[in-house]
C-alpha cells in the first residue's frame, strides 16, 4: 500500500518569456508537504533527485497547476516518465467544473481568507539576487496555502472564488485523494 499524498510546488530559473517549453525553465527550489510524516521538505536543483522516491511512493502528488507547469518542469530531472505518477491538480479540477482557470490567490482568498505571499516572478528575482532563504520560504508558503485549500475542500466538500456577482461556491469531492492509494505506474528510482 502506498503512503499518503504529498503537496508540491516549485520555482524556476526562467520565465515563459525566455523559453516556451516548461522543460527548459530549470528548477531553483521544490517544496513539499508530506501527509504521511506531516513534515515539510525543501529541495534545490542540486538535490532535487532525492525527492523522487517520495513522489513515487505517494498515493497522489497534489498541487495547483502542476499538470501543465510543475511536472513538465520537473521532467528533465526525472529518469522515468513523470506522467506515470499519480497526481491531483486542483486547478484542473476547478477548470473542469467552471470551464476556466482561476489563480491560486483568488481561490485561497475567497475560500480561506488568505493570500499568497507573492508571485512567481518575485521568486525568479529572489533566485537572481541569491536570496535563497526568501525563495525557499515563498515556495513553501505556496505549498502550505495549497495544502490548506485542499484540506478545506476535503473537509467541507466545497471551495470558493469571487466573480462580478460575489462569492461563488464550487462543489468538490477530494476526500478520495487522502484515502485512495493512487495508481502510479512509475518504476522506483534509487534514492540518490
N, CA, C and O of each residue as an XYZ file, in Angstrom:
768
protein
N       0.842     -1.196      0.000
C       0.000      0.000      0.000
C       0.882      1.252      0.000
O       1.904      1.312      0.682
N       0.468      2.222     -0.763
C       1.244      3.457     -0.879
C       1.015      4.353      0.330
O       0.045      4.208      1.073
N       1.950      5.286      0.494
C       1.820      6.269      1.555
C       0.698      7.235      1.206
O       0.019      7.089      0.189
N       0.526      8.199      2.052
C      -0.463      9.242      1.807
C       0.074     10.234      0.790
O       1.224     10.118      0.368
N      -0.731     11.203      0.388
C      -0.294     12.149     -0.647
C       0.762     13.132     -0.173
O       1.039     13.264      1.019
N       1.339     13.815     -1.151
C       2.244     14.926     -0.907
C       1.721     16.128     -1.677
O       1.048     15.971     -2.696
N       2.024     17.313     -1.202
C       1.680     18.552     -1.891
C       2.990     19.189     -2.326
O       3.919     19.315     -1.528
N       3.065     19.593     -3.597
C       4.305     20.185     -4.089
C       4.066     21.528     -4.781
O       2.962     21.855     -5.217
N       5.142     22.269     -4.856
C       5.230     23.473     -5.679
C       6.702     23.641     -6.009
O       7.566     23.231     -5.234
N       6.992     24.242     -7.157
C       8.390     24.521     -7.471
C       8.511     25.889     -8.105
O       7.546     26.457     -8.616
N       9.721     26.395     -8.056
C      10.027     27.679     -8.668
C      11.105     27.466     -9.725
O      11.872     26.506     -9.657
N      11.155     28.364    -10.693
C      12.043     28.184    -11.842
C      13.068     29.305    -11.963
O      12.946     30.367    -11.353
N      14.088     29.021    -12.780
C      15.149     29.992    -13.068
C      14.712     30.999    -14.130
O      15.162     32.144    -14.143
N      13.829     30.550    -15.016
C      13.458     31.347    -16.183
C      11.938     31.478    -16.282
O      11.195     30.758    -15.615
N      11.493     32.408    -17.125
C      10.071     32.617    -17.368
C       9.701     32.079    -18.754
O      10.562     31.706    -19.549
N       8.406     32.054    -19.009
C       7.931     31.654    -20.337
C       8.280     32.694    -21.392
O       8.221     32.401    -22.587
N       8.639     33.894    -20.975
C       9.114     34.890    -21.943
C      10.467     34.475    -22.502
O      10.806     34.802    -23.640
N      11.236     33.754    -21.696
C      12.565     33.304    -22.131
C      12.512     31.967    -22.870
O      13.232     31.768    -23.849
N      11.664     31.055    -22.406
C      11.525     29.723    -23.007
C      10.051     29.338    -23.035
O       9.357     29.471    -22.027
N       9.575     28.871    -24.159
C       8.169     28.481    -24.248
C       7.922     27.062    -23.724
O       6.802     26.734    -23.334
N       8.949     26.230    -23.713
C       8.822     24.855    -23.246
C       9.135     24.793    -21.754
O      10.230     25.181    -21.347
N       8.192     24.308    -20.917
C       8.449     24.258    -19.475
C       9.691     23.436    -19.114
O      10.310     23.671    -18.076
N      10.049     22.491    -19.954
C      11.212     21.656    -19.653
C      12.528     22.441    -19.722
O      13.563     21.939    -19.285
N      12.501     23.652    -20.259
C      13.709     24.479    -20.340
C      13.791     25.540    -19.242
O      14.737     26.327    -19.216
N      12.817     25.568    -18.343
C      12.764     26.638    -17.345
C      13.738     26.447    -16.186
O      14.170     27.430    -15.585
N      14.092     25.210    -15.860
C      15.041     24.932    -14.781
C      14.463     25.165    -13.397
O      13.751     26.144    -13.175
N      14.761     24.282    -12.476
C      14.261     24.376    -11.106
C      15.248     25.132    -10.228
O      16.456     24.910    -10.299
N      14.720     26.026     -9.402
C      15.539     26.630     -8.347
C      15.277     25.892     -7.038
O      16.204     25.398     -6.396
N      13.982     25.822     -6.644
C      13.603     25.072     -5.448
C      12.302     24.321     -5.685
O      11.461     24.730     -6.486
N      12.161     23.217     -4.970
C      10.921     22.454     -4.929
C      10.574     22.287     -3.459
O      11.401     21.838     -2.666
N       9.351     22.650     -3.100
C       8.871     22.500     -1.726
C       7.816     21.394     -1.705
O       7.057     21.223     -2.659
N       7.786     20.653     -0.605
C       6.890     19.506     -0.498
C       6.381     19.387      0.929
O       7.133     19.559      1.887
N       5.092     19.091      1.056
C       4.500     18.711      2.341
C       4.098     17.256      2.224
O       3.408     16.871      1.280
N       4.531     16.441      3.186
C       4.271     15.002      3.184
C       3.196     14.689      4.230
O       3.434     14.837      5.428
N       2.015     14.257      3.778
C       0.938     13.914      4.709
C       1.300     12.722      5.583
O       0.828     12.638      6.717
N       2.116     11.805      5.099
C       2.473     10.611      5.869
C       3.261     10.974      7.125
O       3.048     10.380      8.182
N       4.159     11.936      7.020
C       5.007     12.305      8.152
C       4.630     13.660      8.747
O       5.125     14.038      9.809
N       3.747     14.390      8.052
C       3.354     15.751      8.435
C       4.564     16.675      8.494
O       4.637     17.562      9.344
N       5.522     16.459      7.577
C       6.738     17.267      7.536
C       6.844     18.023      6.227
O       6.311     17.609      5.197
N       7.553     19.152      6.294
C       7.836     19.972      5.123
C       9.276     19.701      4.685
O      10.162     19.503      5.516
N       9.493     19.695      3.370
C      10.820     19.467      2.811
C      11.088     20.484      1.709
O      10.188     20.855      0.956
N      12.340     20.930      1.627
C      12.769     21.837      0.558
C      13.935     21.188     -0.173
O      14.855     20.653      0.445
N      13.879     21.246     -1.504
C      14.944     20.717     -2.357
C      15.403     21.820     -3.297
O      14.590     22.608     -3.779
N      16.687     21.876     -3.554
C      17.218     22.783     -4.561
C      17.547     21.961     -5.800
O      17.468     20.733     -5.774
N      17.908     22.624     -6.863
C      18.225     21.911     -8.105
C      19.307     20.851     -7.872
O      19.257     19.775     -8.467
N      20.266     21.147     -7.023
C      21.369     20.216     -6.766
C      20.923     18.899     -6.153
O      21.534     17.862     -6.409
N      19.864     18.923     -5.345
C      19.437     17.680     -4.690
C      17.996     17.284     -5.011
O      17.411     16.461     -4.306
N      17.423     17.857     -6.062
C      16.015     17.590     -6.386
C      15.769     16.117     -6.708
O      14.654     15.625     -6.532
N      16.790     15.413     -7.173
C      16.596     13.994     -7.492
C      16.258     13.159     -6.252
O      15.671     12.083     -6.365
N      16.627     13.655     -5.083
C      16.328     12.899     -3.865
C      14.841     12.960     -3.493
O      14.415     12.251     -2.582
N      14.052     13.783     -4.169
C      12.613     13.828     -3.914
C      11.871     12.702     -4.649
O      10.735     12.386     -4.295
N      12.489     12.100     -5.651
C      11.772     11.129     -6.489
C      11.219      9.930     -5.726
O      10.081      9.542     -5.988
N      11.954      9.321     -4.798
C      11.338      8.224     -4.040
C      10.084      8.649     -3.281
O       9.134      7.873     -3.181
N      10.067      9.876     -2.742
C       8.858     10.368     -2.067
C       7.702     10.510     -3.054
O       6.571     10.130     -2.751
N       7.987     11.054     -4.225
C       6.939     11.235     -5.229
C       6.419      9.900     -5.726
O       5.216      9.741     -5.930
N       7.310      8.936     -5.923
C       6.909      7.617     -6.422
C       6.102      6.828     -5.397
O       5.250      6.022     -5.769
N       6.363      7.052     -4.114
C       5.648      6.332     -3.063
C       4.382      7.030     -2.606
O       3.577      6.441     -1.885
N       4.197      8.261     -3.008
C       2.992      8.996     -2.602
C       1.767      8.427     -3.311
O       1.841      8.003     -4.464
N       0.660      8.426     -2.612
C      -0.583      7.991     -3.251
C      -0.956      8.955     -4.368
O      -1.383      8.541     -5.446
N      -0.790     10.239     -4.100
C      -1.025     11.286     -5.097
C      -0.038     12.425     -4.872
O       0.376     12.694     -3.744
N       0.327     13.081     -5.954
C       1.048     14.342     -5.895
C      -0.007     15.413     -6.112
O      -0.638     15.469     -7.168
N      -0.193     16.248     -5.128
C      -1.235     17.276     -5.159
C      -0.570     18.630     -5.374
O       0.493     18.905     -4.818
N      -1.195     19.456     -6.171
C      -0.672     20.795     -6.387
C      -1.668     21.641     -7.155
O      -2.764     21.192     -7.490
N      -1.274     22.850     -7.422
C      -2.104     23.795     -8.150
C      -1.394     24.135     -9.448
O      -0.346     24.781     -9.432
N      -1.949     23.713    -10.556
C      -1.371     23.885    -11.888
C      -0.124     23.015    -12.097
O       0.783     23.390    -12.841
N      -0.087     21.865    -11.443
C       1.089     21.001    -11.561
C       1.093     20.186    -12.850
O       2.162     19.820    -13.338
N      -0.074     19.897    -13.407
C      -0.115     19.076    -14.626
C       0.513     19.789    -15.815
O       1.209     19.170    -16.621
N       0.268     21.086    -15.922
C       0.797     21.808    -17.086
C       2.029     22.641    -16.773
O       2.633     23.210    -17.683
N       2.419     22.725    -15.492
C       3.609     23.515    -15.170
C       4.641     22.716    -14.370
O       5.686     22.351    -14.909
N       4.368     22.445    -13.112
C       5.380     21.870    -12.219
C       5.949     20.546    -12.722
O       7.167     20.377    -12.775
N       5.083     19.611    -13.089
C       5.593     18.306    -13.517
C       6.351     18.377    -14.843
O       7.381     17.714    -14.963
N       5.904     19.142    -15.850
C       6.738     19.293    -17.046
C       8.095     19.944    -16.755
O       9.091     19.593    -17.387
N       8.146     20.889    -15.808
C       9.426     21.490    -15.436
C      10.322     20.441    -14.771
O      11.536     20.439    -14.974
N       9.724     19.559    -13.983
C      10.472     18.526    -13.264
C      10.939     17.382    -14.171
O      11.904     16.693    -13.842
N      10.267     17.175    -15.305
C      10.556     16.027    -16.172
C      12.031     15.870    -16.559
O      12.532     14.747    -16.497
N      12.756     16.923    -16.954
C      14.161     16.727    -17.347
C      15.057     16.185    -16.227
O      16.135     15.658    -16.501
N      14.627     16.309    -14.989
C      15.408     15.834    -13.852
C      15.063     14.387    -13.490
O      15.826     13.709    -12.801
N      13.906     13.926    -13.961
C      13.385     12.611    -13.572
C      13.776     11.561    -14.601
O      13.583     11.775    -15.797
N      14.329     10.415    -14.157
C      14.789      9.410    -15.106
C      13.674      8.644    -15.810
O      13.917      8.015    -16.839
N      12.467      8.686    -15.278
C      11.334      7.994    -15.900
C      10.388      8.982    -16.560
O      10.761     10.115    -16.865
N       9.177      8.540    -16.770
C       8.136      9.392    -17.339
C       7.328      9.982    -16.187
O       6.630      9.257    -15.479
N       7.422     11.265    -16.004
C       6.752     11.949    -14.890
C       5.236     11.755    -14.954
O       4.561     11.814    -13.926
N       4.705     11.528    -16.138
C       3.260     11.335    -16.298
C       2.779     10.000    -15.735
O       1.574      9.776    -15.621
N       3.713      9.107    -15.381
C       3.330      7.834    -14.775
C       2.973      7.975    -13.297
O       2.411      7.051    -12.710
N       3.289      9.107    -12.695
C       2.986      9.332    -11.286
C       1.519      9.737    -11.127
O       0.960     10.403    -11.999
N       0.905      9.340    -10.029
C      -0.488      9.718     -9.746
C      -0.528     11.153     -9.254
O       0.196     11.521     -8.329
N      -1.374     11.960     -9.872
C      -1.448     13.342     -9.436
C      -2.883     13.819     -9.362
O      -3.787     13.283    -10.004
N      -3.052     14.847     -8.554
C      -4.321     15.549     -8.479
C      -4.010     17.038     -8.567
O      -3.382     17.614     -7.679
N      -4.464     17.644     -9.657
C      -4.237     19.059     -9.911
C      -5.516     19.816     -9.564
O      -6.534     19.680    -10.243
N      -5.451     20.604     -8.513
C      -6.621     21.358     -8.054
C      -7.128     22.295     -9.149
O      -8.336     22.411     -9.352
N      -6.223     22.958     -9.850
C      -6.637     23.874    -10.913
C      -7.390     23.134    -12.013
O      -8.405     23.628    -12.503
N      -6.914     21.968    -12.403
C      -7.616     21.193    -13.436
C      -9.010     20.790    -12.969
O      -9.950     20.787    -13.764
N      -9.153     20.451    -11.698
C     -10.466     20.098    -11.152
C     -11.400     21.306    -11.216
O     -12.562     21.178    -11.600
N     -10.889     22.469    -10.840
C     -11.696     23.696    -10.897
C     -12.089     24.007    -12.335
O     -13.248     24.314    -12.615
N     -11.131     23.928    -13.239
C     -11.418     24.234    -14.645
C     -12.461     23.273    -15.220
O     -13.314     23.682    -16.008
N     -12.396     22.023    -14.837
C     -13.394     21.051    -15.284
C     -14.792     21.374    -14.794
O     -15.775     21.025    -15.448
N     -14.891     22.029    -13.662
C     -16.203     22.337    -13.081
C     -16.774     23.670    -13.559
O     -17.981     23.786    -13.769
N     -15.910     24.684    -13.732
C     -16.443     26.014    -14.080
C     -16.031     26.476    -15.477
O     -16.461     27.535    -15.935
N     -15.195     25.679    -16.154
C     -14.856     25.981    -17.536
C     -13.772     27.016    -17.746
O     -13.562     27.470    -18.870
N     -13.078     27.399    -16.683
C     -11.980     28.354    -16.838
C     -10.992     28.198    -15.692
O     -11.269     27.566    -14.673
N      -9.836     28.797    -15.902
C      -8.777     28.760    -14.898
C      -8.925     29.940    -13.937
O      -9.343     31.031    -14.327
N      -8.578     29.698    -12.686
C      -8.580     30.745    -11.660
C      -7.271     30.615    -10.894
O      -6.835     29.501    -10.602
N      -6.649     31.719    -10.570
C      -5.390     31.697     -9.842
C      -5.551     31.191     -8.414
O      -6.602     31.358     -7.795
N      -4.500     30.574     -7.906
C      -4.491     30.087     -6.523
C      -4.816     31.214     -5.548
O      -5.559     31.012     -4.588
N      -4.274     32.371     -5.786
C      -4.517     33.504     -4.887
C      -6.006     33.821     -4.785
O      -6.512     34.091     -3.696
N      -6.707     33.789     -5.916
C      -8.131     34.113     -5.931
C      -8.962     33.073     -5.175
O      -9.884     33.423     -4.439
N      -8.630     31.799     -5.362
C      -9.376     30.733     -4.690
C      -9.050     30.723     -3.196
O      -9.946     30.576     -2.365
N      -7.778     30.877     -2.857
C      -7.376     30.887     -1.443
C      -7.991     32.079     -0.715
O      -8.429     31.954      0.429
N      -8.023     33.217     -1.369
C      -8.598     34.413     -0.757
C     -10.085     34.226     -0.475
O     -10.553     34.531      0.622
N     -10.826     33.727     -1.460
C     -12.275     33.550     -1.292
C     -12.600     32.403     -0.333
O     -13.588     32.470      0.398
N     -11.783     31.361     -0.333
C     -12.073     30.174      0.483
C     -11.514     30.285      1.895
O     -12.207     29.987      2.868
N     -10.276     30.710      2.003
C      -9.575     30.692      3.289
C      -9.423     32.071      3.920
O      -9.097     32.190      5.101
N      -9.661     33.114      3.123
C      -9.435     34.461      3.618
C      -7.961     34.793      3.742
O      -7.573     35.644      4.542
N      -7.138     34.116      2.943
C      -5.698     34.399      2.964
C      -5.178     34.479      1.543
O      -5.787     33.968      0.604
N      -4.041     35.131      1.412
C      -3.434     35.297      0.097
C      -2.044     34.713      0.086
O      -1.431     34.501      1.133
N      -1.549     34.453     -1.120
C      -0.166     34.035     -1.283
C       0.756     35.155     -0.809
O       0.351     36.314     -0.718
N       2.001     34.791     -0.510
C       2.936     35.796     -0.016
C       3.633     36.550     -1.138
O       4.449     37.431     -0.867
N       3.335     36.227     -2.379
C       3.965     36.915     -3.504
C       3.501     36.310     -4.813
O       2.426     35.716     -4.888
N       4.330     36.465     -5.858
C       4.011     35.905     -7.168
C       5.255     35.275     -7.766
O       6.373     35.528     -7.317
N       5.050     34.451     -8.785
C       6.128     33.675     -9.369
C       7.304     34.476     -9.884
O       8.445     34.030     -9.764
N       7.064     35.633    -10.447
C       8.172     36.443    -10.961
C       9.055     36.956     -9.824
O      10.254     37.165    -10.005
N       8.458     37.154     -8.669
C       9.225     37.546     -7.492
C      10.202     36.436     -7.109
O      11.328     36.706     -6.692
N       9.761     35.184     -7.252
C      10.623     34.042     -6.937
C      11.839     34.004     -7.864
O      12.940     33.665     -7.429
N      11.644     34.346     -9.128
C      12.769     34.389    -10.065
C      13.736     35.499     -9.676
O      14.951     35.332     -9.779
N      13.198     36.634     -9.227
C      14.059     37.713     -8.743
C      14.869     37.261     -7.523
O      16.062     37.550     -7.427
N      14.224     36.557     -6.597
C      14.952     36.030     -5.435
C      16.123     35.162     -5.882
O      17.227     35.267     -5.347
N      15.872     34.309     -6.862
C      16.926     33.426     -7.375
C      18.073     34.250     -7.965
O      19.240     34.020     -7.645
N      17.737     35.199     -8.818
C      18.771     36.012     -9.483
C      19.567     36.852     -8.491
O      20.741     37.149     -8.713
N      18.912     37.232     -7.395
C      19.579     38.046     -6.379
C      20.266     37.195     -5.304
O      20.877     37.730     -4.379
N      20.162     35.872     -5.434
C      20.786     34.980     -4.455
C      20.101     34.970     -3.100
O      20.726     34.636     -2.093
N      18.826     35.332     -3.063
C      18.070     35.368     -1.802
C      17.392     34.012     -1.570
O      16.174     33.878     -1.685
N      18.211     33.023     -1.244
C      17.728     31.647     -1.131
C      16.743     31.453      0.005
O      15.779     30.704     -0.156
N      16.942     32.091      1.139
C      16.006     31.925      2.255
C      14.617     32.436      1.886
O      13.611     31.789      2.178
N      14.569     33.608      1.240
C      13.284     34.167      0.818
C      12.620     33.281     -0.239
O      11.406     33.077     -0.220
N      13.433     32.760     -1.158
C      12.916     31.888     -2.213
C      12.326     30.608     -1.626
O      11.228     30.199     -2.004
N      13.041     29.983     -0.715
C      12.549     28.751     -0.089
C      11.280     29.012      0.707
O      10.342     28.216      0.664
N      11.247     30.125      1.433
C      10.055     30.456      2.221
C       8.860     30.718      1.309
O       7.756     30.242      1.575
N       9.078     31.468      0.241
C       7.989     31.749     -0.697
C       7.411     30.454     -1.266
O       6.192     30.281     -1.305
N       8.274     29.555     -1.705
C       7.819     28.297     -2.301
C       7.056     27.443     -1.279
O       6.003     26.887     -1.588
N       7.601     27.347     -0.059
C       6.918     26.561      0.971
C       5.600     27.213      1.360
O       4.628     26.509      1.634
N       5.543     28.542      1.391
C       4.275     29.221      1.683
C       3.210     28.832      0.661
O       2.056     28.616      1.030
N       3.580     28.739     -0.618
C       2.631     28.316     -1.652
C       2.155     26.883     -1.415
O       0.975     26.579     -1.590
N       3.063     26.020     -1.023
C       2.686     24.634     -0.722
C       1.682     24.604      0.416
O       0.687     23.883      0.345
N       1.927     25.370      1.454
C       1.048     25.332      2.621
C      -0.307     25.983      2.339
O      -1.318     25.543      2.887
N      -0.351     27.014      1.503
C      -1.644     27.577      1.085
C      -2.413     26.525      0.288
O      -3.613     26.339      0.490
N      -1.716     25.840     -0.617
C      -2.356     24.784     -1.411
C      -2.861     23.673     -0.504
O      -3.974     23.183     -0.696
N      -2.069     23.268      0.476
C      -2.473     22.229      1.420
C      -3.725     22.657      2.190
O      -4.670     21.880      2.322
N      -3.730     23.885      2.695
C      -4.896     24.353      3.462
C      -6.150     24.421      2.576
O      -7.250     24.115      3.035
N      -5.982     24.816      1.323
C      -7.110     24.831      0.390
C      -7.620     23.408      0.157
O      -8.825     23.155      0.188
N      -6.688     22.485     -0.075
C      -7.061     21.077     -0.266
C      -7.778     20.540      0.978
O      -8.835     19.920      0.865
N      -7.212     20.774      2.148
C      -7.820     20.288      3.395
C      -9.223     20.869      3.575
O     -10.138     20.164      4.003
N      -9.393     22.151      3.249
C     -10.708     22.780      3.350
C     -11.698     22.072      2.423
O     -12.821     21.761      2.819
N     -11.268     21.823      1.188
C     -12.141     21.128      0.240
C     -12.496     19.724      0.691
O     -13.637     19.291      0.527
N     -11.534     19.008      1.256
C     -11.794     17.661      1.778
C     -12.832     17.726      2.885
O     -13.796     16.960      2.891
N     -12.633     18.635      3.811
C     -13.497     18.734      4.990
C     -14.892     19.273      4.660
O     -15.889     18.781      5.189
N     -14.963     20.286      3.784
C     -16.232     20.988      3.547
C     -16.915     20.640      2.238
O     -18.050     21.050      1.995
N     -16.220     19.877      1.388
C     -16.757     19.462      0.083
C     -17.115     20.638     -0.818
O     -17.958     20.524     -1.708
N     -16.456     21.770     -0.569
C     -16.652     22.947     -1.408
C     -15.496     23.913     -1.198
O     -14.846     23.927     -0.152
N     -15.261     24.722     -2.229
C     -14.320     25.832     -2.161
C     -15.000     27.008     -2.845
O     -16.110     26.870     -3.359
N     -14.337     28.174     -2.856
C     -14.979     29.372     -3.382
C     -14.037     30.184     -4.259
O     -12.814     30.067     -4.179
N     -14.646     31.005     -5.093
C     -13.936     32.051     -5.822
C     -14.889     33.235     -5.938
O     -16.088     33.111     -5.686
N     -14.345     34.367     -6.317
C     -15.162     35.566     -6.460
C     -15.346     35.873     -7.943
O     -14.417     35.738     -8.740
N     -16.554     36.286     -8.297
C     -16.776     36.837     -9.633
C     -17.490     38.175     -9.474
O     -17.613     38.687     -8.361
N     -17.957     38.739    -10.577
C     -18.586     40.061    -10.511
C     -19.871     40.070     -9.678
O     -20.323     41.134     -9.255
N     -20.457     38.902     -9.441
C     -21.684     38.804     -8.644
C     -21.400     38.533     -7.169
O     -22.308     38.604     -6.342
N     -20.141     38.221     -6.832
C     -19.801     37.927     -5.438
C     -19.138     36.567     -5.296
O     -18.517     36.068     -6.235
N     -19.269     35.977     -4.132
C     -18.638     34.707     -3.812
C     -19.410     33.551     -4.444
O     -20.629     33.447     -4.311
N     -18.666     32.684     -5.134
C     -19.288     31.551     -5.832
C     -18.714     30.254     -5.281
O     -17.500     30.111     -5.137
N     -19.600     29.312     -4.973
C     -19.199     28.022     -4.426
C     -18.925     27.030     -5.555
O     -19.649     26.986     -6.550
N     -17.862     26.231     -5.382
C     -17.549     25.129     -6.298
C     -17.612     23.847     -5.471
O     -16.829     23.688     -4.535
N     -18.527     22.929     -5.796
C     -18.549     21.663     -5.057
C     -17.336     20.810     -5.443
O     -16.962     20.750     -6.614
N     -16.728     20.156     -4.459
C     -15.569     19.309     -4.723
C     -15.705     17.981     -3.987
O     -16.360     17.892     -2.948
N     -15.084     16.970     -4.539
C     -15.069     15.633     -3.918
C     -13.615     15.180     -3.850
O     -13.164     14.377     -4.666
N     -12.898     15.698     -2.877
C     -11.454     15.485     -2.805
C     -11.024     14.475     -1.756
O      -9.845     14.124     -1.700
N     -11.937     13.998     -0.926
C     -11.564     13.088      0.171
C     -10.835     11.854     -0.343
O      -9.940     11.336      0.326
N     -11.212     11.382     -1.523
C     -10.585     10.182     -2.074
C      -9.080     10.357     -2.264
O      -8.337      9.377     -2.211
N      -8.619     11.586     -2.486
C      -7.188     11.822     -2.698
C      -6.395     11.705     -1.396
O      -5.168     11.601     -1.419
N      -7.091     11.724     -0.274
C      -6.448     11.441      1.007
C      -6.510      9.954      1.344
O      -5.662      9.442      2.075
N      -7.511      9.265      0.811
C      -7.750      7.882      1.225
C      -7.320      6.831      0.207
O      -6.896      5.742      0.595
N      -7.420      7.137     -1.097
C      -7.062      6.157     -2.124
C      -5.552      5.957     -2.177
O      -4.780      6.814     -1.748
N      -5.153      4.818     -2.707
C      -3.716      4.517     -2.797
C      -3.101      5.004     -4.097
O      -1.898      4.840     -4.298
N      -3.891      5.599     -4.990
C      -3.342      6.103     -6.250
C      -3.105      4.968     -7.229
O      -3.332      3.796     -6.928
N      -2.643      5.353     -8.404
C      -2.421      4.346     -9.450
C      -1.121      4.587    -10.186
O      -1.035      4.370    -11.395
N      -0.106      5.038     -9.458
C       1.184      5.333    -10.075
C       1.745      4.103    -10.762
O       1.736      3.003    -10.208
N       2.232      4.307    -11.979
C       2.871      3.242    -12.744
C       4.379      3.457    -12.828
O       5.070      2.778    -13.588
N       4.881      4.401    -12.045
C       6.299      4.758    -12.123
C       7.174      3.682    -11.505
O       6.880      3.195    -10.413
N       8.249      3.305    -12.191
C       9.211      2.407    -11.571
C       9.943      3.162    -10.460
O      10.101      4.381    -10.535
N      10.380      2.457     -9.454
C      11.058      3.110     -8.334
C      12.498      3.459     -8.685
O      13.235      2.638     -9.230
N      12.888      4.696     -8.362
C      14.264      5.120     -8.583
C      15.075      4.869     -7.323
O      14.530      4.689     -6.234
N      16.378      4.862     -7.495
C      17.251      4.724     -6.332
C      17.331      6.072     -5.629
O      17.324      7.109     -6.293
N      17.408      6.082     -4.313
C      17.387      7.359     -3.569
C      18.728      8.072     -3.566
O      19.409      8.115     -2.541
N      19.123      8.651     -4.746
C      20.313      9.476     -4.696
C      19.955     10.928     -4.798
O      20.839     11.784     -4.773
